[in-house]
Amino acid sequence: MLCVSAEKMASFFWILLLGISFMVSATMGAPPRRPVDVPFGRNYAPTWAFDHIKYFNGGSEIQLLLDKYTGTGFQSKGSYLFGHFSMQIKLVPGDSAGTVTAFYLSSQNSEHDEIDFEFLGNRTGQPYILQTNVFTGGQGNREQRIYLWFDPTKGYHSYSVLWNMYQIVFFVDDIPIRVFKNCKDLGVRFPFNQPMKIYSSLWNADDWATRGGLEKTDWSKAPFIASYKSFHVDGCEASVEAKFCATQGKRWWDQKEFQDLDSYQYRRLYWVRKRFTIYNYCTDRSRFPTMPPECKRDRDV
């Protein structure tokens, strides 16, 4: 009886382990269906002007403050090669001219890779401008700008990046607003072997941010406040020297369905392009008389 009982216990133990393994595998293979409420301190730490970051609800929400003395910012504790990264942000309300709220990924060397969200403030009543950019091998100049279809100061909205070997997709509330395809076969470098940290900051850029620097920051309205929550990170964590992801091909964001947008996502992307785009470097012939090669493959143009 004792021998049989031990065998049953061993069998139960292995079934339990397989079940746990299956659950972990399912988690790795499933994208988030709603904003993930991850506290700030799990994945992030302040980088400068620590007294200009305020914490609420046990660290599940924070505020960044900008005054005439300084802004502030934070960065991820880890570096990542590919993944899905998102935050919910409520932007600076009222007269935000001259301010920039940034959420971006960047590697650490001179020939750096970078994936940028930059929210450019404006005078009261004027819409925010969302600028995106992609740097590869230290080269940027790939700006696109849109107006948002909602007031981003009235409540939280989700801003996220999907980055894998095939594409970089910028999302606003799960709507794709930009795609940057892997065009290595066209001679265009693509971020694939430089781990990136995730950053966010609130800072003064009134020399360029609003109407090319014509609108200056009104410091009588300070402090300017941007609010954050849901600090979701689902990436392949790697050292800054890593050249590949140890779980390459095994995570949900590596799978076939995430190597391109689906037809519904392309329709949403075209909707953004048609109704809200105000600048696209791909169509700027004054800066680029010859269309950059990646633009020829970019179906959002």
Contacts in CASP RR format, 6 or more apart in sequence:
PFRMAT RR
TARGET T0000
AUTHOR 0000-0000-0000
METHOD contacts of the structure
MODEL  1
MLCVSAEKMASFFWILLLGISFMVSATMGAPPRRPVDVPFGRNYAPTWAF
DHIKYFNGGSEIQLLLDKYTGTGFQSKGSYLFGHFSMQIKLVPGDSAGTV
TAFYLSSQNSEHDEIDFEFLGNRTGQPYILQTNVFTGGQGNREQRIYLWF
DPTKGYHSYSVLWNMYQIVFFVDDIPIRVFKNCKDLGVRFPFNQPMKIYS
SLWNADDWATRGGLEKTDWSKAPFIASYKSFHVDGCEASVEAKFCATQGK
RWWDQKEFQDLDSYQYRRLYWVRKRFTIYNYCTDRSRFPTMPPECKRDRD
V
28 247 0 8 1.000
28 250 0 8 1.000
28 251 0 8 1.000
28 252 0 8 1.000
29 251 0 8 1.000
29 252 0 8 1.000
29 255 0 8 1.000
30 252 0 8 1.000
31 84 0 8 1.000
31 252 0 8 1.000
31 253 0 8 1.000
31 258 0 8 1.000
32 84 0 8 1.000
32 86 0 8 1.000
32 232 0 8 1.000
32 234 0 8 1.000
35 86 0 8 1.000
35 88 0 8 1.000
35 158 0 8 1.000
35 230 0 8 1.000
35 232 0 8 1.000
36 86 0 8 1.000
36 230 0 8 1.000
36 232 0 8 1.000
37 60 0 8 1.000
37 229 0 8 1.000
37 230 0 8 1.000
38 230 0 8 1.000
38 231 0 8 1.000
38 232 0 8 1.000
38 233 0 8 1.000
39 58 0 8 1.000
39 59 0 8 1.000
39 60 0 8 1.000
39 231 0 8 1.000
40 55 0 8 1.000
40 59 0 8 1.000
40 60 0 8 1.000
40 61 0 8 1.000
40 62 0 8 1.000
40 74 0 8 1.000
40 228 0 8 1.000
40 231 0 8 1.000
41 59 0 8 1.000
41 231 0 8 1.000
42 231 0 8 1.000
43 76 0 8 1.000
43 77 0 8 1.000
43 78 0 8 1.000
43 198 0 8 1.000
43 231 0 8 1.000
43 233 0 8 1.000
44 74 0 8 1.000
44 75 0 8 1.000
44 76 0 8 1.000
44 77 0 8 1.000
44 198 0 8 1.000
44 231 0 8 1.000
45 74 0 8 1.000
45 75 0 8 1.000
45 77 0 8 1.000
46 53 0 8 1.000
46 72 0 8 1.000
46 73 0 8 1.000
46 74 0 8 1.000
47 73 0 8 1.000
47 74 0 8 1.000
47 75 0 8 1.000
47 199 0 8 1.000
47 201 0 8 1.000
48 70 0 8 1.000
48 71 0 8 1.000
48 72 0 8 1.000
48 73 0 8 1.000
49 70 0 8 1.000
49 71 0 8 1.000
49 72 0 8 1.000
49 73 0 8 1.000
50 72 0 8 1.000
52 64 0 8 1.000
52 65 0 8 1.000
52 66 0 8 1.000
52 67 0 8 1.000
52 70 0 8 1.000
52 71 0 8 1.000
52 72 0 8 1.000
52 73 0 8 1.000
53 62 0 8 1.000
53 63 0 8 1.000
53 64 0 8 1.000
53 65 0 8 1.000
53 72 0 8 1.000
53 73 0 8 1.000
53 74 0 8 1.000
54 62 0 8 1.000
54 63 0 8 1.000
54 65 0 8 1.000
55 61 0 8 1.000
55 62 0 8 1.000
56 62 0 8 1.000
56 63 0 8 1.000
60 229 0 8 1.000
61 227 0 8 1.000
61 228 0 8 1.000
61 229 0 8 1.000
62 74 0 8 1.000
62 227 0 8 1.000
62 228 0 8 1.000
62 229 0 8 1.000
63 225 0 8 1.000
63 226 0 8 1.000
63 227 0 8 1.000
63 228 0 8 1.000
64 71 0 8 1.000
64 72 0 8 1.000
64 73 0 8 1.000
64 74 0 8 1.000
64 101 0 8 1.000
64 200 0 8 1.000
64 201 0 8 1.000
64 202 0 8 1.000
64 225 0 8 1.000
64 226 0 8 1.000
64 228 0 8 1.000
65 71 0 8 1.000
65 72 0 8 1.000
65 202 0 8 1.000
65 223 0 8 1.000
65 224 0 8 1.000
65 225 0 8 1.000
66 72 0 8 1.000
66 92 0 8 1.000
66 99 0 8 1.000
66 202 0 8 1.000
66 203 0 8 1.000
66 204 0 8 1.000
66 222 0 8 1.000
66 223 0 8 1.000
66 224 0 8 1.000
66 225 0 8 1.000
67 219 0 8 1.000
67 222 0 8 1.000
67 223 0 8 1.000
67 224 0 8 1.000
68 219 0 8 1.000
68 222 0 8 1.000
71 201 0 8 1.000
71 202 0 8 1.000
71 203 0 8 1.000
71 204 0 8 1.000
72 201 0 8 1.000
72 202 0 8 1.000
73 199 0 8 1.000
73 200 0 8 1.000
73 201 0 8 1.000
73 202 0 8 1.000
74 199 0 8 1.000
74 200 0 8 1.000
74 201 0 8 1.000
75 197 0 8 1.000
75 198 0 8 1.000
75 199 0 8 1.000
75 200 0 8 1.000
76 197 0 8 1.000
76 198 0 8 1.000
76 199 0 8 1.000
76 233 0 8 1.000
78 197 0 8 1.000
78 237 0 8 1.000
79 107 0 8 1.000
79 108 0 8 1.000
79 195 0 8 1.000
79 196 0 8 1.000
79 197 0 8 1.000
79 237 0 8 1.000
79 238 0 8 1.000
79 239 0 8 1.000
79 240 0 8 1.000
79 242 0 8 1.000
80 105 0 8 1.000
80 195 0 8 1.000
80 196 0 8 1.000
80 197 0 8 1.000
80 198 0 8 1.000
80 233 0 8 1.000
80 235 0 8 1.000
80 236 0 8 1.000
80 237 0 8 1.000
80 238 0 8 1.000
81 192 0 8 1.000
81 193 0 8 1.000
81 194 0 8 1.000
81 195 0 8 1.000
81 196 0 8 1.000
81 235 0 8 1.000
81 236 0 8 1.000
81 238 0 8 1.000
81 242 0 8 1.000
81 244 0 8 1.000
81 245 0 8 1.000
82 163 0 8 1.000
82 164 0 8 1.000
82 165 0 8 1.000
82 235 0 8 1.000
82 236 0 8 1.000
82 245 0 8 1.000
82 248 0 8 1.000
82 251 0 8 1.000
82 253 0 8 1.000
82 254 0 8 1.000
83 162 0 8 1.000
83 163 0 8 1.000
83 164 0 8 1.000
83 234 0 8 1.000
83 235 0 8 1.000
83 236 0 8 1.000
83 251 0 8 1.000
83 253 0 8 1.000
84 160 0 8 1.000
84 161 0 8 1.000
84 162 0 8 1.000
84 163 0 8 1.000
84 232 0 8 1.000
84 234 0 8 1.000
84 235 0 8 1.000
84 253 0 8 1.000
85 105 0 8 1.000
85 160 0 8 1.000
85 161 0 8 1.000
85 163 0 8 1.000
85 198 0 8 1.000
85 232 0 8 1.000
85 233 0 8 1.000
85 234 0 8 1.000
85 235 0 8 1.000
86 158 0 8 1.000
86 159 0 8 1.000
86 160 0 8 1.000
86 161 0 8 1.000
86 171 0 8 1.000
86 230 0 8 1.000
86 232 0 8 1.000
87 103 0 8 1.000
87 158 0 8 1.000
87 159 0 8 1.000
87 160 0 8 1.000
87 200 0 8 1.000
87 228 0 8 1.000
87 229 0 8 1.000
87 230 0 8 1.000
87 231 0 8 1.000
87 232 0 8 1.000
88 156 0 8 1.000
88 157 0 8 1.000
88 158 0 8 1.000
88 159 0 8 1.000
88 228 0 8 1.000
88 229 0 8 1.000
88 230 0 8 1.000
89 101 0 8 1.000
89 103 0 8 1.000
89 119 0 8 1.000
89 152 0 8 1.000
89 156 0 8 1.000
89 157 0 8 1.000
89 159 0 8 1.000
89 226 0 8 1.000
89 227 0 8 1.000
89 228 0 8 1.000
90 152 0 8 1.000
90 153 0 8 1.000
90 154 0 8 1.000
90 155 0 8 1.000
90 156 0 8 1.000
90 157 0 8 1.000
90 226 0 8 1.000
90 227 0 8 1.000
90 228 0 8 1.000
91 101 0 8 1.000
91 119 0 8 1.000
91 121 0 8 1.000
91 128 0 8 1.000
91 152 0 8 1.000
91 153 0 8 1.000
91 226 0 8 1.000
92 99 0 8 1.000
92 101 0 8 1.000
92 121 0 8 1.000
92 153 0 8 1.000
92 202 0 8 1.000
92 224 0 8 1.000
92 225 0 8 1.000
92 226 0 8 1.000
93 153 0 8 1.000
93 154 0 8 1.000
93 225 0 8 1.000
94 124 0 8 1.000
94 125 0 8 1.000
94 153 0 8 1.000
94 221 0 8 1.000
95 123 0 8 1.000
95 124 0 8 1.000
95 218 0 8 1.000
95 221 0 8 1.000
96 121 0 8 1.000
96 122 0 8 1.000
96 128 0 8 1.000
96 153 0 8 1.000
96 224 0 8 1.000
97 121 0 8 1.000
97 122 0 8 1.000
97 123 0 8 1.000
97 206 0 8 1.000
97 209 0 8 1.000
97 210 0 8 1.000
97 215 0 8 1.000
97 216 0 8 1.000
97 217 0 8 1.000
97 218 0 8 1.000
98 120 0 8 1.000
98 121 0 8 1.000
98 204 0 8 1.000
98 205 0 8 1.000
98 206 0 8 1.000
98 209 0 8 1.000
98 210 0 8 1.000
98 213 0 8 1.000
98 215 0 8 1.000
98 216 0 8 1.000
98 217 0 8 1.000
99 121 0 8 1.000
99 202 0 8 1.000
99 203 0 8 1.000
99 204 0 8 1.000
99 205 0 8 1.000
99 206 0 8 1.000
99 209 0 8 1.000
99 217 0 8 1.000
99 224 0 8 1.000
100 118 0 8 1.000
100 119 0 8 1.000
100 120 0 8 1.000
100 121 0 8 1.000
100 201 0 8 1.000
100 202 0 8 1.000
100 203 0 8 1.000
100 204 0 8 1.000
100 205 0 8 1.000
100 209 0 8 1.000
101 118 0 8 1.000
101 119 0 8 1.000
101 121 0 8 1.000
101 200 0 8 1.000
101 201 0 8 1.000
101 202 0 8 1.000
101 226 0 8 1.000
102 116 0 8 1.000
102 117 0 8 1.000
102 118 0 8 1.000
102 119 0 8 1.000
102 199 0 8 1.000
102 200 0 8 1.000
102 201 0 8 1.000
102 202 0 8 1.000
102 203 0 8 1.000
103 117 0 8 1.000
103 159 0 8 1.000
103 198 0 8 1.000
103 199 0 8 1.000
103 200 0 8 1.000
104 114 0 8 1.000
104 115 0 8 1.000
104 116 0 8 1.000
104 117 0 8 1.000
104 118 0 8 1.000
104 198 0 8 1.000
104 199 0 8 1.000
104 200 0 8 1.000
105 113 0 8 1.000
105 114 0 8 1.000
105 115 0 8 1.000
105 161 0 8 1.000
105 163 0 8 1.000
105 196 0 8 1.000
105 197 0 8 1.000
105 198 0 8 1.000
105 199 0 8 1.000
106 112 0 8 1.000
106 113 0 8 1.000
106 114 0 8 1.000
106 115 0 8 1.000
106 135 0 8 1.000
106 196 0 8 1.000
106 197 0 8 1.000
106 199 0 8 1.000
107 113 0 8 1.000
107 114 0 8 1.000
107 191 0 8 1.000
107 194 0 8 1.000
107 195 0 8 1.000
107 196 0 8 1.000
107 197 0 8 1.000
107 240 0 8 1.000
108 194 0 8 1.000
108 197 0 8 1.000
108 240 0 8 1.000
109 194 0 8 1.000
110 138 0 8 1.000
111 137 0 8 1.000
111 138 0 8 1.000
112 135 0 8 1.000
112 137 0 8 1.000
112 138 0 8 1.000
112 194 0 8 1.000
113 135 0 8 1.000
113 136 0 8 1.000
113 137 0 8 1.000
113 138 0 8 1.000
113 191 0 8 1.000
113 194 0 8 1.000
113 196 0 8 1.000
114 133 0 8 1.000
114 134 0 8 1.000
114 135 0 8 1.000
114 138 0 8 1.000
114 140 0 8 1.000
114 196 0 8 1.000
115 134 0 8 1.000
115 135 0 8 1.000
115 161 0 8 1.000
115 163 0 8 1.000
115 168 0 8 1.000
115 170 0 8 1.000
115 191 0 8 1.000
115 196 0 8 1.000
116 131 0 8 1.000
116 132 0 8 1.000
116 133 0 8 1.000
116 134 0 8 1.000
116 135 0 8 1.000
117 130 0 8 1.000
117 131 0 8 1.000
117 132 0 8 1.000
117 159 0 8 1.000
117 161 0 8 1.000
117 170 0 8 1.000
118 130 0 8 1.000
118 131 0 8 1.000
118 132 0 8 1.000
118 133 0 8 1.000
119 128 0 8 1.000
119 129 0 8 1.000
119 130 0 8 1.000
119 131 0 8 1.000
119 152 0 8 1.000
120 128 0 8 1.000
120 129 0 8 1.000
120 130 0 8 1.000
120 131 0 8 1.000
120 209 0 8 1.000
120 210 0 8 1.000
121 128 0 8 1.000
121 129 0 8 1.000
121 209 0 8 1.000
121 210 0 8 1.000
122 128 0 8 1.000
122 129 0 8 1.000
122 210 0 8 1.000
122 215 0 8 1.000
123 210 0 8 1.000
123 215 0 8 1.000
127 147 0 8 1.000
127 148 0 8 1.000
128 147 0 8 1.000
128 148 0 8 1.000
128 152 0 8 1.000
128 153 0 8 1.000
129 145 0 8 1.000
129 146 0 8 1.000
129 147 0 8 1.000
129 278 0 8 1.000
130 145 0 8 1.000
130 146 0 8 1.000
130 147 0 8 1.000
130 148 0 8 1.000
130 172 0 8 1.000
130 177 0 8 1.000
131 143 0 8 1.000
131 144 0 8 1.000
131 145 0 8 1.000
132 143 0 8 1.000
132 144 0 8 1.000
132 145 0 8 1.000
132 170 0 8 1.000
132 177 0 8 1.000
132 178 0 8 1.000
133 140 0 8 1.000
133 142 0 8 1.000
133 143 0 8 1.000
133 144 0 8 1.000
134 140 0 8 1.000
134 142 0 8 1.000
134 168 0 8 1.000
134 180 0 8 1.000
134 191 0 8 1.000
135 142 0 8 1.000
136 188 0 8 1.000
136 189 0 8 1.000
136 190 0 8 1.000
136 191 0 8 1.000
137 189 0 8 1.000
139 189 0 8 1.000
141 281 0 8 1.000
141 287 0 8 1.000
142 180 0 8 1.000
142 281 0 8 1.000
142 292 0 8 1.000
142 294 0 8 1.000
143 279 0 8 1.000
143 281 0 8 1.000
144 178 0 8 1.000
144 277 0 8 1.000
144 279 0 8 1.000
144 280 0 8 1.000
144 281 0 8 1.000
144 282 0 8 1.000
145 277 0 8 1.000
145 278 0 8 1.000
145 279 0 8 1.000
145 280 0 8 1.000
146 177 0 8 1.000
146 272 0 8 1.000
146 276 0 8 1.000
146 277 0 8 1.000
146 278 0 8 1.000
147 276 0 8 1.000
147 278 0 8 1.000
148 172 0 8 1.000
148 276 0 8 1.000
149 275 0 8 1.000
149 276 0 8 1.000
150 157 0 8 1.000
156 227 0 8 1.000
156 229 0 8 1.000
156 230 0 8 1.000
157 172 0 8 1.000
157 173 0 8 1.000
158 171 0 8 1.000
158 172 0 8 1.000
158 173 0 8 1.000
158 174 0 8 1.000
158 230 0 8 1.000
159 170 0 8 1.000
159 171 0 8 1.000
159 172 0 8 1.000
160 170 0 8 1.000
160 171 0 8 1.000
160 174 0 8 1.000
160 232 0 8 1.000
161 168 0 8 1.000
161 169 0 8 1.000
161 170 0 8 1.000
161 171 0 8 1.000
162 168 0 8 1.000
162 169 0 8 1.000
162 171 0 8 1.000
162 253 0 8 1.000
162 258 0 8 1.000
163 169 0 8 1.000
163 191 0 8 1.000
163 253 0 8 1.000
164 253 0 8 1.000
164 254 0 8 1.000
164 258 0 8 1.000
164 259 0 8 1.000
165 182 0 8 1.000
165 192 0 8 1.000
165 248 0 8 1.000
165 254 0 8 1.000
166 181 0 8 1.000
166 182 0 8 1.000
166 258 0 8 1.000
166 259 0 8 1.000
166 260 0 8 1.000
167 179 0 8 1.000
167 180 0 8 1.000
167 181 0 8 1.000
167 182 0 8 1.000
167 259 0 8 1.000
167 260 0 8 1.000
168 179 0 8 1.000
168 180 0 8 1.000
168 191 0 8 1.000
169 176 0 8 1.000
169 178 0 8 1.000
169 179 0 8 1.000
169 180 0 8 1.000
169 261 0 8 1.000
170 176 0 8 1.000
170 177 0 8 1.000
170 178 0 8 1.000
170 179 0 8 1.000
171 177 0 8 1.000
175 268 0 8 1.000
175 269 0 8 1.000
175 272 0 8 1.000
176 261 0 8 1.000
176 265 0 8 1.000
176 268 0 8 1.000
176 269 0 8 1.000
176 272 0 8 1.000
177 269 0 8 1.000
177 272 0 8 1.000
178 269 0 8 1.000
178 300 0 8 1.000
179 261 0 8 1.000
179 269 0 8 1.000
179 298 0 8 1.000
179 299 0 8 1.000
179 300 0 8 1.000
180 294 0 8 1.000
180 298 0 8 1.000
181 294 0 8 1.000
181 297 0 8 1.000
181 298 0 8 1.000
182 190 0 8 1.000
182 192 0 8 1.000
183 190 0 8 1.000
183 293 0 8 1.000
183 294 0 8 1.000
183 297 0 8 1.000
184 190 0 8 1.000
186 293 0 8 1.000
186 294 0 8 1.000
186 296 0 8 1.000
186 297 0 8 1.000
187 293 0 8 1.000
188 292 0 8 1.000
188 293 0 8 1.000
188 294 0 8 1.000
193 243 0 8 1.000
193 244 0 8 1.000
195 238 0 8 1.000
195 239 0 8 1.000
195 240 0 8 1.000
195 242 0 8 1.000
198 233 0 8 1.000
200 228 0 8 1.000
202 224 0 8 1.000
202 226 0 8 1.000
204 217 0 8 1.000
206 213 0 8 1.000
206 215 0 8 1.000
206 216 0 8 1.000
206 217 0 8 1.000
207 213 0 8 1.000
234 251 0 8 1.000
234 253 0 8 1.000
235 251 0 8 1.000
235 253 0 8 1.000
236 245 0 8 1.000
236 246 0 8 1.000
236 247 0 8 1.000
236 248 0 8 1.000
236 251 0 8 1.000
238 245 0 8 1.000
238 246 0 8 1.000
248 254 0 8 1.000
249 255 0 8 1.000
252 258 0 8 1.000
261 269 0 8 1.000
266 299 0 8 1.000
269 299 0 8 1.000
269 300 0 8 1.000
270 300 0 8 1.000
273 300 0 8 1.000
273 301 0 8 1.000
280 301 0 8 1.000
281 287 0 8 1.000
281 288 0 8 1.000
281 292 0 8 1.000
281 295 0 8 1.000
282 288 0 8 1.000
282 291 0 8 1.000
282 292 0 8 1.000
282 295 0 8 1.000
282 298 0 8 1.000
282 301 0 8 1.000
283 301 0 8 1.000
295 301 0 8 1.000
END
